[in-house]
Amino acid sequence: MNRRMFMKASMAFSAVSGMTGLSTLFAQSAWAEDGIADGTAVRFDFDVLKKNAAALAKKPWGGAPGALPETLATLTPQAYNEIQYDANHSLWNNLPDRQLDVQFFHVGMGFKRRIRMFSVDGESRQAREIHFRPELFNYNNAKVDTKQLEGKTDLGFAGFRAFKKPELARRDIVSFLGASYFRAVDDTYQYGLSARGVAINTFSNGQEEFPDFTAFWFETPKAEDTTFTCYALLDGASVTGAYKFIIHCEEKRVVMEVENHLFARKEIRQIGISPMTSMFSCGTNERRMCNTYHPQIHDSDRLAMWTGKGEWIARPLNNPQRLQFNAYEDENPRGFGLLQLNHDFKDYQDVIGWYDKRPSLWVEPVGKWGKGAINLMEIPTTGETLDNVVCFWQPAEPVKAGSELNFSYKLYWSGLPPVRSGLARVDATRTGIGGFPEGWAPGEHFPETWCRRFAIDFIGGDLQAAAPKGIEPVITVSSGSVKQVEILYVDPLQGYRILFDWYPNSDSTQPVEMRLFLRSKDETLSETWLYQYFPPAPDQRKYVDDRQMTVG
């Protein structure tokens, strides 16, 4: 937001909240002795924020953020990381024996949006702004020329992070930084995938947009509280929004109650509600980009869905050779998320990324969301440094200019999702050469006909009790045919492995949609496995023996 739009937005805030003018928003008092908030007190509540967001949507977007002082704009990532907030000036540092605290991120490098921060008294509803000043930070070896920053109280901040006792100043558990991105950890303190406030035109003919959270309001908790509430104003080219986050910092996980009210500036081709972003480079099912010593590299291994009709679905993630977008239609979904269910170090062997510690993120809709689709986009990637998986809920109804949407949901950041079906779940998916009896790998004689084998492991549920009655794998594919179906009991897993070979019936390289679940007579025993397989080109459908049997 440029300075002119910054002023316009502030005027809108003033008008809709009953304030008399800009002076009440921008006037500064002496720095308070009991905290870092130094602005003049003004009344604030969620209704005020919603009115502000609605008024802002009727005005043109202010555009990309303005230029930062040169000493901040030219920071390298290493230099930016040298800048640390001074814990002595934390938001709730004046609360003795507090359980929670908040610190702010410095603007700089690619974080150009100047975000305003406010402290709110929960009883009086009085909000006071926290203005930027260099004294709030330790610059260490960042080589920042702080003289360029003196008096620039409008620099704002890039975001914030929250801490919980006993790690009140060392290890954060919640982070909001960049556009509308945010994330949280479980008891491992290991960050992984991210969420966003909203997604705009992720996969459509329109230009993709990344609206920003431009202001936050923090209610001061009681010292003994392990829950805090913050509010956020969202602003972008096509949409504005008012958000309320009730953040529960529990012992084993972080749970966020989210309520948003979105106001469309113009028609939006595709809007994503409760979007999340993750990374999948390679796993048990996808080895194309796993030319490292790491067996697996991913923040999440699957998309999980609990549909409005009660079906539980597990869809393993891919790192495809070409961009893929899938929409899973539903009505009033009960939950969905990107999960990381394997937390065994030996399956990752990573002492830098610690993928075995990364959390899952589960979305629990509150109320009825109506008709729409859970959208999944998978982008080809050559490594682990780029997020290549996007997932969100897209309402079926188009978003017209001037329309308002509101959604409520809960976000669970934890090692395992908060709900389980009681059915057997998909443990792992593997794929490789097919066309031979299990236990008799091709050896000297490769199969004459090319095919692909799939092995899907199911564990838990009532599989053991159902075994005497017979377990039947129900398999469907969108093209080709399925042969050599086997069901094997795997004692180390205390579960069952389903094997089948897929044979192509054409030269097409279009993805094959696969579906599998287990049943015993009329009883469903497992969640549904969905998979998207990409057949190789016809000239690559052959087995290659690259052995050299002579010396030299």
matplotlib code that plots the C-alpha trace (Angstrom):
import matplotlib.pyplot as plt

x = [0.0, 1.5, 1.4, -1.7, -3.7, -2.4, -4.0, -7.2, -7.6, -7.0, -9.7, -12.1, -11.3, -12.0, -15.3, -16.8, -15.7, -17.1, -13.8, -13.5, -10.5, -7.0, -5.5, -7.0, -5.3, -1.9, -1.3, 1.5, 1.8, 4.9, 6.0, 3.9, 5.7, 3.7, 4.2, 5.6, 2.3, 2.8, -0.2, -3.3, -6.0, -9.0, -11.9, -11.7, -13.7, -14.3, -17.4, -15.2, -12.7, -15.5, -16.8, -13.4, -12.7, -16.1, -15.4, -11.9, -13.3, -15.2, -11.9, -9.2, -6.4, -3.3, -1.0, 2.3, 4.2, 6.4, 10.2, 12.0, 15.1, 18.1, 19.8, 16.8, 15.9, 19.4, 19.6, 20.7, 18.8, 21.8, 21.9, 18.1, 18.3, 20.9, 18.1, 16.5, 13.7, 14.8, 12.9, 13.0, 10.5, 8.2, 4.5, 3.5, 6.8, 5.1, 3.0, 4.8, 4.7, 3.1, 2.5, 2.6, 4.5, 4.7, 7.6, 7.7, 9.6, 11.6, 10.7, 13.4, 14.7, 11.6, 9.3, 8.3, 4.7, 4.6, 2.2, 0.7, 0.5, -1.9, -2.3, -5.9, -7.1, -9.6, -11.8, -11.9, -11.5, -9.0, -6.4, -3.0, -0.6, 2.9, 5.1, 8.4, 11.6, 15.1, 15.4, 13.0, 15.6, 19.1, 20.9, 23.9, 26.0, 23.3, 25.2, 22.0, 22.5, 20.1, 20.5, 18.3, 15.6, 15.5, 12.1, 10.5, 7.7, 5.6, 7.9, 5.7, 6.7, 6.8, 4.9, 4.9, 5.7, 4.3, 6.1, 4.9, 6.5, 9.1, 10.5, 9.2, 12.0, 13.9, 11.6, 8.4, 5.3, 3.3, 4.5, 2.7, 5.1, 4.7, 1.5, -1.2, 1.0, 1.1, 2.1, 2.5, 4.2, 3.4, 5.5, 8.5, 8.9, 9.5, 7.8, 6.6, 3.7, 2.0, -1.5, -2.8, -5.7, -7.0, -5.9, -6.9, -6.7, -4.3, -5.3, -7.4, -7.3, -7.0, -3.8, -2.8, -2.8, -1.4, -3.3, -1.6, -2.4, -1.8, -2.6, -3.0, -4.7, -3.6, -5.9, -3.8, -4.2, -4.1, -0.8, -2.1, -3.7, -2.4, -4.8, -4.6, -6.8, -5.7, -7.4, -6.2, -7.1, -6.6, -6.1, -5.5, -6.3, -9.5, -10.5, -10.4, -11.1, -11.5, -10.1, -10.4, -7.9, -8.3, -5.1, -4.9, -1.2, -1.7, 0.9, 1.0, -0.4, -1.6, -5.3, -6.6, -10.3, -10.6, -13.5, -13.2, -15.4, -14.3, -15.4, -14.8, -13.6, -14.2, -15.2, -12.9, -12.5, -11.3, -11.2, -9.5, -10.8, -8.4, -5.6, -2.4, 0.9, 3.4, 6.3, 6.5, 9.7, 9.8, 8.3, 7.6, 5.4, 7.3, 11.1, 11.6, 13.5, 15.0, 18.6, 20.0, 20.7, 17.4, 14.7, 12.0, 11.8, 8.4, 6.5, 3.3, 2.7, -1.0, -4.2, -6.8, -10.6, -13.6, -16.5, -19.9, -21.3, -18.9, -16.4, -12.7, -10.2, -6.4, -4.8, -1.0, 0.9, 2.9, 5.8, 4.6, 6.5, 3.9, 1.6, -1.6, -4.8, -7.6, -10.9, -12.7, -16.3, -18.1, -21.0, -20.5, -17.2, -16.4, -12.7, -9.6, -5.9, -2.3, -0.9, 2.5, 1.8, 5.2, 7.4, 10.1, 13.6, 15.0, 12.5, 14.0, 17.6, 17.6, 19.3, 18.8, 15.2, 13.9, 11.0, 10.1, 9.1, 7.0, 3.3, 0.1, -2.6, -6.2, -9.1, -12.4, -15.2, -17.5, -21.1, -22.2, -20.0, -22.4, -21.3, -17.8, -14.6, -11.4, -8.8, -5.3, -2.5, 0.8, 3.7, 6.9, 9.9, 13.5, 14.2, 13.0, 13.4, 10.2, 6.7, 4.9, 1.6, -1.4, -4.8, -7.9, -11.7, -13.4, -17.1, -19.3, -20.9, -19.0, -17.7, -19.1, -17.8, -19.4, -20.2, -19.4, -18.4, -17.7, -16.3, -15.4, -13.1, -10.6, -7.0, -5.2, -1.3, -0.3, 1.6, -1.6, -5.1, -7.6, -10.1, -9.9, -12.4, -12.0, -11.4, -8.2, -6.0, -3.5, 0.0, 2.1, 2.0, 4.7, 5.1, 7.6, 8.1, 5.2, 4.4, 6.0, 4.9, 5.6, 8.8, 10.2, 11.7, 12.4, 16.0, 17.2, 13.9, 12.0, 8.2, 7.3, 4.5, 5.2, 3.0, 3.3, 2.9, 1.3, 1.5, -0.8, -0.5, -3.5, -3.2, -5.6, -9.3, -11.1, -9.0, -8.0, -11.6, -12.7, -10.0, -11.9, -14.9, -12.8, -11.2, -11.9, -10.0, -12.3, -10.2, -11.3, -9.1, -10.0, -8.1, -6.2, -6.8, -6.0, -4.5, -2.6, -4.4, -3.1, -3.7, -0.9, -0.8, 2.3, 3.1, 5.5, 2.7, -0.1, -1.9, -2.5, -0.7, -2.8, -0.8, -2.0, -0.6, -1.8, -1.7, -2.2, -4.7, -3.5, -0.4, -1.9, 0.3, -2.7, -2.9, -4.8, -7.2, -7.1, -9.4, -9.2, -10.9, -11.3, -14.6, -15.9, -19.2, -21.2, -19.0, -16.5, -13.2, -10.9, -10.6, -10.6, -7.2, -7.1, -4.1, -3.0, -0.5, 1.3, 2.1, 5.4, 5.6, 5.1, 8.8, 9.7, 7.4, 10.2, 12.5, 16.2, 19.0, 22.1, 24.4, 27.9, 29.1, 32.7, 35.5, 36.8]
y = [0.0, 3.4, 6.4, 7.9, 4.7, 4.3, 7.7, 6.8, 3.5, 5.3, 7.8, 5.0, 3.5, 6.8, 7.3, 3.9, 3.7, 7.0, 8.8, 12.5, 12.5, 11.4, 12.9, 10.2, 7.6, 9.0, 11.2, 9.8, 10.1, 9.6, 5.9, 4.2, 3.0, -0.2, -1.4, -0.6, 0.8, 4.5, 5.6, 7.4, 5.2, 4.6, 2.2, -1.1, -4.3, -6.8, -4.9, -1.8, -3.9, -5.4, -2.0, -0.8, -3.7, -3.1, 0.6, -0.2, -2.5, 0.4, 2.3, 1.5, -0.8, 1.1, -1.1, -2.7, -1.5, 1.5, 1.6, 0.9, 2.8, 1.6, 0.1, -2.3, -2.9, -4.3, -6.7, -10.3, -13.2, -13.7, -10.0, -10.0, -13.0, -11.0, -8.6, -9.8, -8.3, -7.2, -9.5, -6.8, -4.9, -7.8, -7.0, -8.4, -8.0, -6.0, -9.1, -10.9, -14.7, -14.6, -17.7, -16.0, -13.3, -11.6, -10.2, -8.4, -8.9, -6.1, -4.9, -5.4, -7.6, -9.0, -8.1, -4.6, -4.3, -2.0, -3.6, -1.7, -3.3, -2.4, -3.4, -3.8, -3.7, -6.6, -4.9, -1.3, -2.2, 0.7, 0.1, 1.9, 1.6, 0.3, 2.5, 1.3, 2.6, 1.1, 0.7, -2.3, -4.4, -5.7, -5.4, -7.5, -8.0, -6.9, -3.7, -1.7, 2.1, 2.9, 6.6, 6.0, 4.7, 7.4, 9.1, 6.7, 5.6, 4.7, 1.9, -0.5, -4.2, -7.2, -9.6, -11.2, -14.4, -15.7, -17.6, -19.8, -20.5, -21.9, -20.7, -17.1, -15.6, -18.4, -20.7, -19.3, -21.4, -19.1, -16.9, -14.5, -13.2, -12.2, -11.5, -13.4, -16.4, -17.9, -21.1, -22.9, -25.8, -28.7, -29.8, -30.5, -26.7, -27.6, -25.5, -27.1, -26.2, -22.8, -21.4, -18.2, -15.8, -16.3, -17.4, -15.5, -17.0, -19.8, -21.8, -19.7, -17.4, -14.4, -13.0, -14.8, -12.4, -12.4, -10.0, -8.7, -8.6, -4.9, -4.5, -6.6, -5.9, -8.0, -8.4, -8.4, -11.8, -12.5, -13.7, -17.3, -17.5, -19.9, -18.5, -15.2, -13.3, -11.2, -9.5, -8.7, -6.4, -8.0, -5.8, -6.8, -5.9, -7.9, -8.3, -6.9, -8.8, -8.7, -11.7, -12.9, -15.5, -17.1, -19.0, -21.8, -22.6, -26.1, -28.5, -30.7, -28.6, -25.1, -24.7, -21.6, -20.6, -18.4, -16.2, -14.1, -11.6, -11.0, -8.1, -8.3, -5.2, -6.8, -10.1, -12.9, -15.9, -18.2, -17.7, -20.1, -20.4, -21.7, -22.2, -24.1, -24.4, -27.3, -29.1, -32.6, -33.5, -37.3, -40.1, -43.8, -43.4, -40.8, -41.2, -39.1, -36.3, -38.3, -38.4, -37.8, -40.0, -39.0, -41.7, -39.1, -35.3, -33.6, -31.4, -33.3, -36.8, -36.6, -34.7, -36.1, -35.4, -36.2, -35.5, -34.1, -37.6, -39.1, -40.7, -40.7, -40.1, -40.3, -38.9, -39.3, -36.2, -36.2, -34.2, -34.4, -33.6, -31.1, -28.9, -30.7, -29.3, -31.4, -30.3, -32.7, -31.6, -31.8, -30.2, -29.1, -30.8, -32.1, -31.6, -31.7, -31.1, -31.7, -34.3, -35.6, -38.9, -40.6, -39.3, -41.9, -40.3, -43.3, -42.7, -39.2, -39.2, -35.4, -33.6, -30.2, -30.2, -32.6, -33.7, -36.3, -33.6, -31.5, -31.0, -31.8, -29.1, -30.1, -27.7, -28.2, -26.1, -24.5, -24.4, -25.4, -24.3, -25.3, -26.6, -26.3, -28.2, -29.0, -27.9, -29.4, -28.0, -29.8, -28.0, -29.7, -29.0, -30.1, -29.8, -29.0, -25.2, -24.4, -25.0, -26.9, -28.0, -25.7, -26.8, -24.8, -24.8, -23.1, -22.2, -23.2, -19.8, -17.1, -14.1, -10.9, -7.4, -5.9, -9.3, -10.4, -13.9, -15.1, -18.4, -19.9, -22.8, -24.3, -25.1, -27.9, -27.8, -31.2, -34.3, -36.2, -34.8, -34.3, -36.8, -40.4, -42.5, -45.8, -47.3, -48.8, -46.0, -45.8, -46.2, -46.0, -46.1, -47.7, -48.3, -50.0, -52.6, -55.1, -58.2, -60.9, -63.0, -61.4, -62.9, -63.6, -60.3, -60.4, -61.6, -62.8, -62.5, -59.2, -59.4, -59.2, -56.8, -53.5, -52.7, -50.8, -52.3, -50.6, -51.6, -49.9, -50.6, -50.4, -50.5, -50.1, -50.3, -53.7, -55.5, -58.3, -59.0, -58.9, -61.3, -64.5, -63.2, -62.2, -58.8, -57.6, -54.8, -52.7, -51.1, -48.7, -46.9, -44.2, -46.0, -49.2, -52.4, -53.9, -57.4, -59.6, -58.3, -59.7, -59.1, -59.9, -59.8, -57.9, -58.9, -56.0, -53.5, -55.6, -54.7, -55.6, -54.8, -54.6, -55.3, -54.8, -54.2, -51.5, -52.2, -49.3, -49.7, -46.7, -44.5, -41.7, -40.0, -38.4, -39.1, -42.2, -41.7, -44.7, -45.5, -48.3, -49.2, -52.4, -54.1, -57.3, -58.1, -54.9, -53.4, -50.7, -51.4, -48.7, -45.1, -44.6, -44.4, -41.9, -41.7, -40.0, -42.0, -40.5, -43.1, -42.8, -42.1, -45.3, -45.4, -45.5, -48.4, -51.0, -52.6, -51.9, -54.3, -52.0, -54.7, -54.9, -58.5, -58.0, -56.4, -53.0]
z = [0.0, -1.0, 1.3, -0.4, -0.1, 3.4, 4.2, 2.4, 4.3, 7.6, 6.7, 5.9, 9.3, 10.9, 9.2, 9.9, 13.5, 14.6, 14.9, 14.3, 12.0, 11.1, 14.2, 16.4, 14.3, 13.8, 16.9, 19.0, 22.8, 24.8, 24.9, 27.5, 30.6, 30.7, 27.2, 23.7, 22.3, 21.8, 19.8, 20.9, 22.3, 20.0, 20.3, 18.4, 18.0, 15.2, 14.0, 13.5, 11.5, 9.3, 8.5, 7.7, 5.3, 3.6, 3.1, 1.9, -0.8, -2.3, -3.0, -5.5, -4.3, -3.4, -5.4, -4.5, -1.5, -1.8, -1.7, 1.5, 2.7, 0.7, 3.7, 4.1, 0.4, -0.4, 2.5, 1.7, 3.4, 5.6, 6.7, 7.2, 9.5, 11.6, 12.6, 15.8, 17.8, 21.3, 23.7, 26.3, 24.2, 23.5, 23.3, 26.6, 28.4, 31.1, 32.2, 35.0, 34.8, 31.4, 29.4, 25.9, 24.2, 20.7, 18.8, 15.4, 12.2, 10.6, 7.1, 4.6, 1.7, 0.0, 2.9, 1.7, 3.0, 6.0, 8.4, 11.3, 14.7, 17.5, 21.2, 22.4, 26.0, 26.2, 28.7, 27.5, 23.8, 23.5, 20.8, 20.6, 17.7, 18.1, 15.9, 14.5, 16.0, 15.6, 19.4, 19.2, 17.3, 17.6, 14.2, 15.1, 11.9, 9.4, 8.6, 8.6, 8.5, 11.4, 10.7, 7.6, 9.9, 12.6, 12.8, 10.3, 12.6, 9.5, 8.5, 10.3, 10.6, 8.3, 10.5, 13.9, 15.8, 19.0, 21.8, 24.6, 28.0, 28.7, 25.3, 25.6, 23.7, 21.9, 19.9, 18.3, 17.8, 15.4, 12.6, 10.3, 7.6, 4.0, 2.1, 4.1, 4.9, 8.4, 10.0, 13.3, 15.0, 17.3, 20.2, 18.0, 17.3, 13.6, 11.0, 7.8, 5.5, 5.5, 5.4, 3.9, 4.5, 1.0, -2.5, -5.6, -9.1, -8.2, -11.3, -13.6, -16.6, -14.2, -12.8, -9.5, -6.6, -3.1, -0.9, 2.2, 5.8, 6.3, 10.0, 13.2, 16.5, 19.5, 22.6, 25.7, 27.4, 31.1, 32.4, 32.9, 29.4, 26.8, 24.2, 22.5, 20.0, 17.2, 14.3, 10.8, 7.9, 4.5, 1.4, -2.2, -5.8, -5.9, -2.3, 1.2, 4.4, 8.2, 10.1, 13.7, 14.9, 18.3, 18.7, 21.3, 22.1, 23.5, 24.9, 21.9, 19.1, 18.0, 17.2, 15.4, 15.3, 12.2, 11.1, 8.0, 6.2, 2.6, 0.4, -3.4, -5.1, -8.5, -10.0, -8.9, -11.2, -8.5, -4.7, -2.4, 1.2, 3.9, 1.4, 2.4, 0.7, 1.1, -0.6, -2.0, -3.9, -3.5, -1.4, -1.4, -4.4, -6.4, -7.0, -10.1, -8.3, -5.5, -6.7, -3.2, -0.3, 1.4, 1.0, 1.1, 0.9, 1.7, 4.1, 3.4, 2.0, 1.2, 0.8, 3.2, 2.9, 5.0, 2.6, 3.4, 2.7, 5.2, 2.9, 4.0, 1.2, 1.1, -2.0, -2.0, -3.3, -6.5, -8.0, -11.6, -14.7, -15.7, -13.7, -12.5, -11.1, -9.6, -8.2, -5.8, -5.7, -2.4, -0.4, 3.2, 3.7, 7.2, 7.0, 4.8, 5.0, 3.9, 6.2, 7.2, 8.8, 8.7, 11.6, 11.5, 11.1, 9.2, 6.3, 5.7, 7.0, 7.1, 9.9, 8.4, 7.2, 9.9, 7.7, 10.3, 12.7, 10.3, 11.3, 9.5, 8.9, 9.2, 8.3, 10.2, 8.6, 11.1, 9.8, 6.3, 3.5, 0.8, -2.6, -4.0, -4.4, -2.6, -5.2, -5.4, -7.5, -7.9, -9.6, -10.9, -8.7, -8.9, -5.2, -1.7, -1.7, -3.6, -2.3, -5.1, -3.6, -3.1, -1.6, -0.8, -0.8, -3.8, -3.4, -6.3, -6.5, -8.6, -6.7, -8.2, -7.6, -4.4, -2.9, 0.6, 1.8, 5.3, 6.5, 9.8, 10.4, 12.7, 11.8, 13.7, 13.5, 14.9, 14.0, 13.4, 12.5, 15.3, 13.9, 12.7, 10.9, 12.7, 9.2, 8.0, 6.7, 3.8, 5.3, 2.2, -1.6, -3.7, -7.4, -9.7, -12.4, -12.9, -14.8, -12.7, -9.7, -6.3, -4.9, -8.4, -9.5, -13.2, -12.9, -16.3, -18.1, -18.1, -18.9, -22.5, -21.9, -20.1, -17.1, -13.8, -10.3, -7.4, -3.7, -1.2, 2.5, 4.8, 8.5, 11.5, 11.6, 11.8, 9.2, 11.6, 12.6, 9.0, 7.6, 8.4, 6.4, 3.5, 2.5, -1.1, -2.8, -5.0, -7.7, -10.5, -13.1, -15.6, -18.5, -19.1, -17.2, -13.8, -13.5, -11.1, -8.0, -4.7, -1.1, 1.3, 5.1, 6.3, 9.8, 10.7, 9.7, 11.3, 8.1, 4.5, 1.2, -2.0, -5.2, -8.7, -12.2, -14.5, -18.2, -20.7, -23.5, -25.6, -26.2, -24.1, -21.5, -19.9, -16.1, -15.0, -12.1, -9.7, -6.9, -4.3, -1.0, 1.0, 1.9, 3.4, 1.7, 2.1, 4.8, 4.0, 5.8, 4.7, 3.6, -0.1, -1.8, -4.8, -7.0, -10.2, -12.3, -15.3, -17.9, -19.8, -23.5, -25.6, -26.6, -22.8, -22.0, -22.0, -19.5, -19.9, -18.9, -18.6, -17.1, -18.5, -18.2, -19.4, -17.5, -18.6]

ax = plt.figure().add_subplot(projection="3d")
ax.plot(x, y, z, "-o")
ax.set_aspect("equal")
plt.show()
